[in-house]
Amino acid sequence: TTWRVTICNDCGKRSPYQRYAVCYPCRMARRGNSIYVDYLRYDREVTQEELTLLGYWLGDGTWRKEGAVEVIATEENASGLQDLIERLDLNYTLTKDLREFRFEPLWRFNLHKAYGMRMLDLGWQPGQKHETKELPEALLLKENARALLSGLWMSDGTFSDRPQYYTTSEKLSVQVRKLCEMLGHEPRVYFQEREGRKKLYIVAVIVTGK
């Protein structure tokens, strides 16, 4: 997919995969569809719940071709993720993928294109693959760390002997380590070579209780 980011003539904001002079939310607003109007107001602050969703997206989310944002959940995480999305009052569609994945179905939350524009405004780049995903530097703040880590661990983390986070993105593993350090923990990053598969980076955390 060739990704383009252009400027909307109405709102002046960036839009992914834009074929028209006016972005999709603005075209919907012109037609009287008020669902998208709130997402033209990009000056609202990022809440802790939204940071948790963004952290989750880094593990189990993708950009779709038309610029929408998809988040995937297993049966175990689906209800909690749906509750989070609804508390954020996001417009979404939900489908259940009956193909087996770790012996259970997948739930696919499709957040409409307007939220893709919101993520662009927060600094995300469209078209990222799992091995190139990273957090926008502007979000790497101590006050954001706990909420971001909550979402990250919800998607690709474990709490067995010690907290561990798994990713194929080297840059993201370094950022996760920084977030853990902001909370006073002692994380270590190492990697595993996997034959025929991408290198896996693991962030292992020694919890200090601070």
Phi, psi and omega in degrees: 000132175268119183263134176236142175238115182237174183257132178283136180290337182274303186262346179075009181265162179283148179221134178281146174052048187270122179259348186239165179288340180242133184290166184299312178301322179291322177296321177294321179295323177298329180274000178091012179273103188281351182305324188269352188298319182300331184274006169271351181259091188272002185273001180288149183285154176282126180272166178296323179293322178292323177297321177297317178297317180295323176296318178297318181301326180299328179274316189230036179234159178217159167271135174268162186304320184277005176097358175285168182243127179249137176236131184252140180222147172277173180304324183295322185262349191300314184292320179294321179292319178297318178298319179296314180297320181288326175296330177278356178059042180268143176279126184209162169240151185232128175232154179249120180269112186278356175294140185288137176219109187055039176067023176210156181286163176253144173254129182247115177261115179260102177277127191296166190305332179301323179286333172300323177292322177300316180294323175301317182293334178277356175111002179286152176251132181288160175080009180293138171267167184301322183282354178243005181293145176202158176279142170301135183302329182295340181268353183278071181238153182300322181290345178262348193300312186295317181292318178297315180295327177300314178291320179300313182288331178297326183270307188230029180244163176226159177230053181278256178290318176212155179299131178223141177240139185241134178204153174265002179261115178297318181297318180294322179298322177293320179293320177298320177300317179297318179297319178296320179296326178298332179267007176088009180272173182240087182272151174231140180248128172221174184224161177236128172280134181233122184298124178075005181226167181289151178299138182254125178260136183235126175257110179258131189245129169264110185280124183266345180086007179283000000 
